[in-house]
Amino acid sequence: MKHQTYDELQAVAEVHSEPTRAPMTRSQRLERWAELLEMNPERCLGALPGTEHQPSTIRQTMRSAGSPITVAFEDPLLRAEGLEGDTYGDAKRFFEITDWQLHDIVCHCHVGATMPASRAARRVRAAIGGRFNILARLREAFFL
């Protein structure tokens, strides 16, 4: 292979450079996750059992095939942004959320063994604001 300069290449081909994209912000990553979940709102997702009762070292490695975290990991864009796997710890680090926020999204104590993707999307959206909203949770429980 012969090394050619940019100017030499332009003489024989049209050269386009891809503009570099800024890394996604925390809110953008969470928004993308919610959108992915909303693409198939009735998809049945697996919950993680008892995340709040596990020691941190165990909790970090917890996963469930077909969980809300798996939906995020299936996305090439989020993987390109740095999502390394579909474990609890991977999601916590990548999405920069607290244990309680992630517990609220993925734990079985709220929904049982499975949940619709739409439910997980609502919980991800709640995490975007970074606060636990008891009124939203009550409204969701009684009206959705």
Secondary structure in CASP SS format (residue, H / E / C, confidence):
PFRMAT SS
TARGET T0000
AUTHOR 0000-0000-0000
METHOD secondary structure of the structure
MODEL  1
M C 1.00
K C 1.00
H C 1.00
Q C 1.00
T C 1.00
Y H 1.00
D H 1.00
E H 1.00
L H 1.00
Q H 1.00
A H 1.00
V H 1.00
A C 1.00
E C 1.00
V C 1.00
H C 1.00
S C 1.00
E C 1.00
P C 1.00
T C 1.00
R C 1.00
A C 1.00
P C 1.00
M C 1.00
T C 1.00
R H 1.00
S H 1.00
Q H 1.00
R H 1.00
L H 1.00
E H 1.00
R H 1.00
W H 1.00
A H 1.00
E H 1.00
L H 1.00
L H 1.00
E H 1.00
M C 1.00
N C 1.00
P C 1.00
E C 1.00
R C 1.00
C E 1.00
L E 1.00
G E 1.00
A C 1.00
L E 1.00
P C 1.00
G C 1.00
T H 1.00
E H 1.00
H H 1.00
Q C 1.00
P C 1.00
S H 1.00
T H 1.00
I H 1.00
R H 1.00
Q H 1.00
T H 1.00
M C 1.00
R C 1.00
S C 1.00
A C 1.00
G C 1.00
S C 1.00
P H 1.00
I H 1.00
T H 1.00
V H 1.00
A H 1.00
F H 1.00
E C 1.00
D C 1.00
P H 1.00
L H 1.00
L H 1.00
R H 1.00
A H 1.00
E H 1.00
G C 1.00
L C 1.00
E C 1.00
G C 1.00
D C 1.00
T C 1.00
Y H 1.00
G H 1.00
D H 1.00
A H 1.00
K H 1.00
R H 1.00
F H 1.00
F H 1.00
E C 1.00
I C 1.00
T C 1.00
D H 1.00
W H 1.00
Q H 1.00
L H 1.00
H H 1.00
D H 1.00
I H 1.00
V H 1.00
C E 1.00
H H 1.00
C H 1.00
H H 1.00
V H 1.00
G C 1.00
A C 1.00
T E 1.00
M E 1.00
P E 1.00
A H 1.00
S H 1.00
R H 1.00
A H 1.00
A H 1.00
R H 1.00
R H 1.00
V H 1.00
R H 1.00
A H 1.00
A H 1.00
I H 1.00
G C 1.00
G C 1.00
R C 1.00
F C 1.00
N C 1.00
I H 1.00
L H 1.00
A H 1.00
R H 1.00
L H 1.00
R H 1.00
E H 1.00
A H 1.00
F H 1.00
F H 1.00
L C 1.00
END
